[in-house]
């Protein structure tokens, strides 16, 4: 039921049961806070979100049986209240910038800073710290506290997170996270009064699959990621919205890079996918882009050649097979790349068997707060089902191997954007023996690259544009974060260049959006979708039957 009230003279609307703070934030009204987080229970302990609240005036009295008006009720009493805990009501008036509100916030900030070490120059949170921002906007220009500050512990809480206790403002966000989201409950607040600080229970380190999210929810620099500690200043980093490819959930992330090196991943809010969280394995998966042995140059028969020469050789050798050709594509390739792979295979042979390569499955984990790590460690299984079909996905690799053993296949195209695929001994034996093997891959050590006659260096998903379809059938954007190494190029481009060699020749290379529009014209699951419609948060595929859970 909608509830109408006023904030700073602006008419706003919320739902019954909501509190003032989220409604204000939704309407771009700035109210500072520390302990509030939309994904956690309300705590109300920091007092920073104080506002002045005036209830609606009571209705005028009605005449009694004798026709006389009873005494008018007293006017509503205005008061300071914390907006995160104050439920909205019809006709309520909220003021966020009255002099007494500003004085109250200034007082809260003074208390928060009394024991704070003020070590911003060496703190990893500098530049994205609530305490910095609120001190500048709502604090005093100088301190009045001359006594000795309380010093609290600096220690490791677990393998991924350390605490600088003197920076802790005891907002309890991290404690609520481990209680409510992971359900593991490692964190607690120890000691009393101004000695209070976050710690772990004895013998119970912070060591769960989402532990690094504790740093995300910390509004100050108290909890520090061991992976990011002293690595980079946030104002030097460039951000890009993309996806984690660690499993079929497709968590939305912000990838941050410095000098073409990814420095960290942080979860990006998407209530339809991952809420505000991501797992530690996914967060650290950015290190794959720096694996040793990346393919950086094209080769034909073991000799380094130009990209154009390798593309020409790929087309000539595949087309020379006279239709005795098959193809394998990884479930880490984008929808656009799978679509171009399918197009090339149809050009080479109307009956070419197609199959998929994938990573080994892991354990599915569901946490107390509802977050899920899927056991399927492949980000685009649903996209492959929509584009290549059930047969290619389920038994395609086996069909390719059997066709090779039967002698009906003597040329093979392998397209992969994934490190460490699970290649069976039977498939590896086929790769070693097939007469013509054309490979688009990312690592020297991959089974396909080792045996390739024609080898073109491709990109990982951190280096390319495209889309994945997650386990729930949601089409989502992948964007390039860094430049690919050496002569590596997206399979999106390489496959188009090979296709363009087919007579009478192509007319150039389309962008990811251009190929996606072609995909939408042919595949029902993507009908008439565009990158603009997919946007930052993704959209459901057009036909759930073709693009949902594998």
N, C-alpha and C positions, 0 to 999 in steps of 0.2 A: 504494500500500500504506500503510494507516494506521500511524502511529508514535505511541506513547503515551509521554509524559514529564511532568515536573512543573515548574511555574513558581510560585515563592512558595507552595509547598504545595498548589497547585491542579492537579489532573489535567487535562491538555490533550492534544489530538490534532492532528497535522499529517500531511502527505504526504511521502513519501520525496523528498529533494532540497531541501525547504524549509529555510530558516534560522530561527533562534530569533525574530528580531525580528517578522516578519510574523505568526507564530503568536501571539506575545504581544499584538500590537495587535489581532488578530482576537478575542482573548479579553478585551479591555478591560483589559489589564495595561499600565500606563504605563511605557514605556521611552523616554527622550528620544533624539533623533537630529537630525542636520543633513543629512548627505550621502545618506541612504537615500531613495529614491522608488520606489514600487511599479511605475512604468512605465519605469524606467531600469535599466541594469545596476548591479551592486553595485560600490561603490568602496572603502568601508571606511576613508576617510581622516580623518573627523572625530573618531573614537574616543569619541564622546559616548554611544554605546549600550552601553558596557561593562556586563557582568553577570558574576556568578560561576557557572561551569559545573563540575559534578561529573559525570563519566561514570558509567554504571551499574557497580555492583560486578560483578567477574567471577564466573562460577559457581564453586561450591566444587569443589575438586579431587576426582578420582575415584581410587579405589585402583589401584595399578599391578598388574602380573602377580604380584608377590610379596605382594599383599594389603595393602601399606603405602600410606599416604597421602603423596603428595609434599608439599613445603612449600607452605603457602598463599600465593597470589599477594599482592603488596602491595596495600593498599587504593587505590582510584582517586584520582588526584591532582587536587585542585580547583584551578582557575585563573581569573584574570580573562580574559575574551575579549570581542571585539566581537560583539554578538548578530546584526548584519546579515550577518556572514560565517560564523557558526558553524552548521554543519548539525545538524539535530536527529537524535537517536538514541534508540532504545528504552531506557527506564529512566533517561535523563539527568535530572539535577536542576539547575534554574536558579534562582538567587537574584538578585533585582533591587534589593534594598534593604539588603544587608549593610553594615556600617560601612565596609569597604574599598571597596566599590562606590561608595558616596556620596562618599568622599574622592577617589576617582579622577575621578568626574564633576566635582567641585568644581575639581580641578586642570585638567581639560580646559577648563572654563569660564574659568578664570583666564587660560589661554593665549589663548583666543579673544578675550578682552576687552583684552588688553595693548595692542594697536594700534587698537582700535575707538574711533571718535570720541565715542561716547556722546551722539549728537545726536538722541535720540528725539523731543524736542519739535518738530523740523523735518523728521522723516523720514516719508515717506508710508507706510512699512510699520508705523508705530507702531500698536499695538492688535491686530496679527495677525502679529507677528514671533516666530519661533522663538527668536531670541537673547534677546529681552525675557523670554519665558516661561521659558526654561531658566535664565536668569540669576537670576530671582526664585525658582525652585523648587530649583535645584541649585548656584547660585553662592555666592560669599562676600558678606557684607554690605558689605564695603569692599574697595578695591583696595590692593595693596602695591607697585604699579609707579610709580616717580617719574621715570623717564627720559623723554626726549622720544619721542613716538609717531611711527611711520612714517606719512608722508602719501603717498597714492597718487592716481593720476589721477582726475579727474572729467571725463567726456567723453561725447559721443554715439557710440553704437556703430552706429547706423543711423537710419532715419527714425522708428522707433517706440520705441526703447529707448535709455536713457542709463545709464551706470554711475557710481556713487559708489564709487570703488575702495577708499577707506579703510574702508568698511563690509563689504567682501568678505571672507568667511571661507574662500575657496578650496575650497568643498565639491565643485566640479566638476559640479554638477547641470546647469547651463546648457550646459556644454561637451558633456556626454553627450547632452543633448537635441538639440543641432544635429548631433551625430555619428550618433545612433541613431534619432531620430524623423523629423527633416526630411531627414537625409542631406546637408545642405548644408555642414556643418562650418566655419561662419564663426568660431566662438569657440575660444579657446585660453587656456592659462595661460602668462603670460610672466614673466620674471625668476626669481629663486631665493630660497629661504629666506623670511624675513619680508618680502621685497620682492615676493613672488608676488602676482599679481592677474590677473583675467580681462581679456582684450582681444580684438580682432578681428585676423585676419591682415592684413598691409598690402594696401591696395587691395581688400579684400573686406569690405564693411560687412555688418552683420546685417540682411539685407533679403530674407527669405523669407516665404511666405504664412502661416506659423505663428509669426512672430518674437516676437509678444507673449506667447506661452506661456513664453518664457524668463523673463519677470518672474514668472509663476505658480510656476515651479519654484524660484526663488530663495527660500531660507528666511529671508533677512534683507532689508534695504533697499538692497542693492547695485545691483540692476537695477530701474530705475524706468520705468514707462510714460509716454511723453510725453503721452498722452491724459489720464491720470489725475493727473499731477503737480500737487501743491498744490491739488487740486480739492475734496477733502472728507476729514474724519476718519471712520474706519470706524465708530466708535461712534455717530455721528450717522445712519448709513445704515440703511435698512430693507431686508431681503432678501426675495426671492421666488423660488421654484423655478419655472422655466418652460423654454421652448425657444427656440433660435435658428431663425428662419424664412428664413435666407439661402439655403438650398438644401434638397434633399429628404432630406439626412441627418437633420436634426432634432436637432442637438447639444443635449444637456442643459446648461442654464446656470443660474447664480444671477444674477439682476438686482438691482442695488442702487440705491436711489433716496433722494434728499434733497429734501424740500419739493416732492414730486410732479415731480421732474426726475430721469430716470435718469442716474446718475453713471458706471456701468460695468457690463460683463458679465464674468463669470468662468466658465470651464468647470466643469461638475459631473460627477463621476465616474459613468459608465455604461458598463460593459465590453461591453454589447451594442450600443452605438451609437458613442460618440466617445471611449471610454477616459477620459483625463484632459485632452483637448485640444480646441481649437477654432481656426478660422482667424481671421486679423486682420479680414477683411471682415465676418465674422459678428459679431465682438466689437465692431466699430464701428457695426453696423447699428442700434443703439439710437438713433442720432441721427435716424433717420427719424421718430420720434414728434414731433420738434420742427421738422419741415419747415415752411417758411412756407406760408400759404394753406390751413390745415386748415379743413374744413367745420365750422362751429360752430352753424349755425341752419338750421331747416327752411324751405324755400321752395316756393311753388306759383305757377307762372307768373311767377317772378321776384320775388314779394312774400314778405317774411318772415311766417311763420305759426307757430302753436304746433305742437308735435309731434303732438298729437291731431288737429288740423286736417289736417296733411300725411298722416297715416296714413289718415284718412277719404277724402281726395282720391285717394290712391294706390289704395285699394280700389275706389272708385267709377269711376275712369277705366279701370282694368284690367278690371273686370267689365263695363263698358259696351262693351268691344271685341267682346263676343259670341263669345268663343272664338278670335278672330283675334289671339292673343297668343303671345309667345315670351319666352324668358328667357336671360340670360347671367350666370354666376357665376364669380368668380375662383378660381384654385387657391390663393389665400391665405386663403380663408374656411375656418372650422372645419368638421368633420364635422357638427356640430349645425346650423350655418347652412345647409350644403348640403342637409341633410335637410329643413329647413323651407322652403327655396327649392323643392325638389322637391314638397313637399306643396302649397304655394301654386300652383305651376304646374298640378298635377293638378286642383286645385279650379277653376281658371280654364278649363282645357281639357284633355280627356282625351288629346288628340293634340298638345299644345303642344310645339314643338321647343325643346330646351334645349341650350345650348353652354357652353363655358368660355373664360375669358380668362386669359392667363398672362404671366409675364415672359419675356424673351428668354433662351435658353440661353447658358451660358458654357462654359468649358473644364473638363473633368474632370481633377482632379489626384489622384494617389496618391503618398504619401510612403513613404520607406524603412521607417518603423515601422508602416505599414499604414493610417494615417489617410487618409481620402478626402474631397475636396471634390467633390461631384457637379456635373455640368454643368447639371442641371435646377435652376434657381433658384426653383422653386416648392415650398413645403413640404408641400402636401397633394394632389399628383396621384394618389397611390394611394387616398386617401380618396374623391376624386371618381370614380375608376373603380369603387369598391365601391358608391357611393350612386347615381350618375347613369348608370353604364354606359359601355361602350366607345364607343358611337356618339356620345353627348354629348361625351365627352372627345376623341375623335379628329376627328370631322367636324361636331360640333354647331354651332360658330360659323358654319361654311360653310352648314350647313342652314338656320340662322336667317336668314342673309343672302339665300339663294336664295328662302326663303318670303316674305321681305319684297319682293324684286324681283318675285315672281310675284303679289303683291297679296293673299296669304293671311294676312299679318301686318300689323296697323296699330297694335299696342300692344306695348311692349317693357319688360321689367323687367330692370334691371342691378344686381347685388349685388357689391360689391368691398370688400375690406379691405386692398388693396395699393396702395402708391404706384408710379408709373412702370410701368404695364402696357404690354406691346407691342401696341398697337392698329393693325391694318392700315388702309391708306387706304380699303379697301372697307367695313370695319366702321365706321370713323369717318363715312363718307358716309351709311351707314344710320342711325347715331345722329342725324345732323343732319337727316335727312328724315322719320323715322318720326313719325306723328301724335301718339302718346302715348308718352312716355318717362318711366318712373319709375325713379329711381336712388337706391341706398343706397351712398354712397361716402365717401372720406376727404379728398380734396384738391379745392380749387377748380379746379385746373389739369387735372384728369382730363378725358379726352374725353367721357365720359358725363355728368359733372357740368355741363360747359359747355352741353350741349344739353337738359338735363333740364327737363321740364314740372313734375314733382313731385320734389323733392330732399330726402332725409333724411340728416343727417350720421351716419356710422357710425364704428366704431372700428378701430384697428389691433390686432394680436395682443398688443401690450404692455398693452392696456387691456381685455382680455376673457378669459372663461373658456371652455374648450372642449377639443377634441382634434384632433390631426393624425395621419395615418398616414404613416410615413416610407418611404423607398425600399425598405426590407427588410420592409415589412408590419407594422411595430410601431406600435401605437396608443399615443400619448403625450399627456400633459396640457399644455395651455397655461393659464397663470394670469395674472390681471391684476396688473400691477406698479404702475401709476399710474392716476389717474382720467382719463377722457376730457375733452377740452376743450369748453367751452361746453355746448351741448345735445346733443352727440354721444352716441350710445347703441349698444351692440352690435347687429349685425344679428340676433342671436339673439332680442332683445326686439322689435325693429322688425318682423321677419317674423311673429312670433306675434301682434302687435297687428293687423297687416293680415289675417292668417288669421282672427282672431277677429271680423272684420267680416262674414265669410261667414255667412249665415243658418243656424241660428237664433242665431248669436253665440257667442263663446267664453267660457270661464270663468276667464280670467286668463292670466298669463304664468309659465311654468315656468322653473326654474333650468336651468343647463347640464346638471346631472346628471339632472334630470327629462326633458329632451329627449333626452339620451343613452340613457336607459332606453327611451324610445319608439323611438329609432333601433335599439336592439338587438332590439326586438320585431319589426321589419320587415326589417332588412338582415342577411343571414346572417353577413357578415364581423364584425359586432359583437354577435352573438347573446349575450344575457344578460350582457353586460359592464356593469360599473358603474365610476364614478370611483374607488371604493375599491379595486377589483381592479386598475385601471390603475396606481394609485399614483404614486410619484415617478419610477419607472424605466420604466414602460410595460410592455405585454404584447403578444405576437404577436396579430394579428387571427385570428379563428376560422377563416376560410377563406383560405388563402394565395393560391388561384387568383384571388380577387376583389380582393385588397388588397395585392399586392406590386408588384414593379418595373414602372414604367410604360415 
